[in-house]
Amino acid sequence: MAGRTGLSVHALRFYEREGLLVGPVVHTAGGRRRYATVDVDWLLICVKLRESGMPLADLKRFAGLVRHGPGNEAERLHLLDTHRQRVEAQIQALEECRSIISRKVGVYAQHLARGEAGGLWDPTA
């Protein structure tokens, strides 16, 4: 499971302790955890939601709703849509940052190519 999801064993156990799995974890006679394909698919979604900044509380709420089954789709949609809006705002902010950085890279590259880099934002001047 760790190899298929990119999560460490420690992280998998954290997800389990926090109630983020949608199904029960089955143990073998030897005590090893056995995960179904649906568990792998679910954890891959959870990983992407966390990587994109979904708060743990929202992820727990979403997992609980999924675990509960049909009838709460509107609430699931609201959680996902709210998160999507946060991600879109982050992307816009990052694009603005990238634009500024690209302009500065261009300015420095031009000055260095012309041998005129001295004095670029020189606080000692």
C-alpha positions in Angstrom: 0.0 0.0 0.0 2.8 2.4 0.8 4.4 1.9 -2.6 1.1 2.3 -4.4 0.1 5.5 -2.7 3.4 7.1 -2.0 2.6 7.2 1.7 5.0 6.0 4.3 3.8 3.2 6.7 3.7 5.9 9.4 1.4 8.1 7.2 -0.8 5.2 6.4 -1.3 4.5 10.1 -1.9 8.2 10.7 -4.7 8.2 8.0 -6.2 5.1 9.7 -6.0 6.6 13.3 -7.6 9.8 12.1 -10.5 8.0 10.6 -9.7 8.9 7.0 -10.3 5.5 5.5 -13.7 4.8 4.2 -13.7 1.1 5.0 -12.5 -1.1 7.8 -8.9 -2.2 7.7 -8.7 -6.0 7.5 -5.9 -7.8 9.2 -4.4 -11.1 8.2 -4.0 -13.9 10.7 -0.4 -12.7 11.1 -1.6 -9.2 11.9 -0.7 -7.5 8.6 -3.0 -5.0 7.2 -4.8 -5.9 3.9 -6.2 -3.1 1.8 -8.7 -3.5 -0.9 -8.4 -1.7 -4.3 -11.1 0.8 -3.2 -8.8 1.7 -0.2 -5.9 2.4 -2.6 -8.2 4.5 -4.8 -9.5 6.4 -1.8 -6.1 7.1 -0.3 -4.9 8.4 -3.7 -7.7 10.9 -3.6 -6.9 11.8 0.0 -3.3 12.3 -0.8 -4.2 14.8 -3.6 -6.6 16.6 -1.4 -4.0 17.0 1.3 -1.3 18.0 -1.2 -3.6 20.7 -2.5 -4.0 22.1 1.0 -7.3 20.7 2.2 -7.4 21.1 5.9 -7.4 17.8 7.9 -10.7 18.7 9.5 -12.3 19.0 6.0 -10.8 15.8 4.8 -12.1 14.0 7.9 -15.6 15.5 7.3 -15.4 14.4 3.7 -14.3 10.9 4.6 -17.1 10.6 7.1 -19.7 11.6 4.6 -18.4 9.1 2.0 -18.3 6.4 4.7 -21.9 7.2 5.6 -23.0 6.5 2.1 -25.7 8.0 -0.2 -27.8 11.0 0.8 -25.2 13.6 1.6 -23.9 14.3 -1.8 -24.8 18.0 -1.6 -22.6 18.4 1.5 -19.7 16.5 -0.2 -20.1 18.8 -3.2 -20.0 21.9 -1.0 -16.8 20.7 0.7 -15.1 20.0 -2.6 -16.3 23.2 -4.2 -15.0 25.3 -1.3 -11.7 23.6 -1.5 -11.5 24.0 -5.3 -12.1 27.7 -4.9 -9.2 27.9 -2.3 -7.0 26.0 -4.8 -7.9 28.3 -7.6 -7.1 31.4 -5.5 -3.7 29.8 -4.6 -3.0 29.1 -8.3 -3.8 32.7 -9.2 -1.5 34.0 -6.4 1.3 31.7 -7.6 0.8 32.8 -11.2 1.2 36.5 -10.0 4.3 35.5 -8.2 5.7 33.7 -11.2 5.0 36.7 -13.4 7.0 39.0 -11.1 9.8 36.5 -10.8 9.9 36.1 -14.6 10.1 39.8 -15.1 13.0 40.1 -12.6 14.8 37.1 -14.3 14.5 38.9 -17.6 15.8 42.2 -16.2 18.8 40.5 -14.6 19.5 38.4 -17.7 19.5 41.5 -20.0 21.8 43.5 -17.7 24.2 40.6 -17.3 24.2 40.0 -21.1 25.1 43.6 -21.7 27.7 43.6 -18.9 25.6 46.3 -17.0 24.7 44.3 -13.9 26.4 46.7 -11.5 23.9 48.8 -9.5 20.9 46.6 -9.9 19.1 47.2 -6.7 22.4 47.9 -4.9 21.5 48.9 -1.3 25.1 50.2 -0.8 24.8 52.7 -3.6 
